[in-house]
């Protein structure tokens, strides 16, 4: 078996070979390399046709009209365009925005930027499950609230928010509803005919497409208007100028076409592997699943191993590529803000591991992962004075620790 | 985190992991650090009547360099008198393991663990 084993599909996915093959047809002299905005010759027409096919493929996955899809450089740009664009366009209606504390940084930092422009933002607490409480959301709404942004699937813990119910609430109050769906495409069914969502962000590379491409859904009925954030040639109906990246767009279209075709079979296969993983580690004591146990995608599993420290755990798991909520693995010194928002202690947040399973994960890889996890936890706990105290029945909360 | 080969070696093959019986009068225990800070070290020394450290064991909850620092210390203190062991400095540990600057606190914690164990010994032997 090739090591390390890739279990970080929530960070990014490899490009599906079928997608890569498509992408390469739009680069060289022999391919359709033209500028889709060139209206005067065949090179341009061919590229434009390919872009429109891709636009339709993306619209089809989420049951939208192709004219509602705007291409961007990725979900981060889509989030920026959606939130800043709507907040600024409708600023005369009000300057209050709402989001949740567990959103992706691309949403949270966009909100922070708007605060510096004079907007007020409510960062909603989530429940211990990671889910937004509808009543608390409703209570946070003010007469001057214009935009609410809540993600579909959380990137760290995989919980699925009740987008249908939040959409109904927003629509009834006349509030624009933006959804970051970067982790949702190809994982959950999305029907924008029925969902009362006004703006939705998509990413290419989380769904077996290339990096550097994304899209924003902008509802036509009722029509949502945005202040453009990138100015230029007026591409994408003026909402996002810049020459369209034909090869990436075509690739994202193909990736989303495959997602629509295969998502139900894939979801079942991934769920079987996830159950196998959970079954394999459930006999380890003091392991906690983070986030709601039911309202979640099968691809993302986040667990905390009590009494082992995060960085040494990552070192012990060097043969599997996973991500950790530990501060030691990131530039900042704080552990995961998502896990903290769920109410986890620093220690449990530090010892969390996110296993994300995807299209190319095999049963053999899961079995080997289970073995590696058992060995690592066993070794680190044998070495852990906290584990020893826990086993001796010492209440760690009652110990007078000498903090340093 | 780019660790030196010595840290990796101690992390992967830690020396002297374990515990001595707490009620053994020749055993001194030092426990330092706090779970919320991400490091807890427990160092135990077996000290004979001449005040010589005959054996040492550790358990550490912490990052790779915390584990390596405590593992190294158990090797260094063996055979030393408690007065000699008290002279081990964090800078010696940090230098031996080539710890990166952000991990210097691990070597300080290891020095503190030796001092705490010796203090425990002296308190229990009325000295």
Interface residues (C-beta under 8 A of the other chain):
Chain A: X307 X308 X309 X310 X311 X312 X315 X328 X345 X346 X347 X350 X382 X383 X384 X385 X386 X387 X388 X396 X401 X402 X403 X404
Chain B: X1 X11 X14 X17 X19 X31 X32 X33 X34 X35 X36 X37 X38 X39 X40 X41 X42 X59 X60 X61 X62 X63 X64 X66 X67 X105 X108 X109 X112
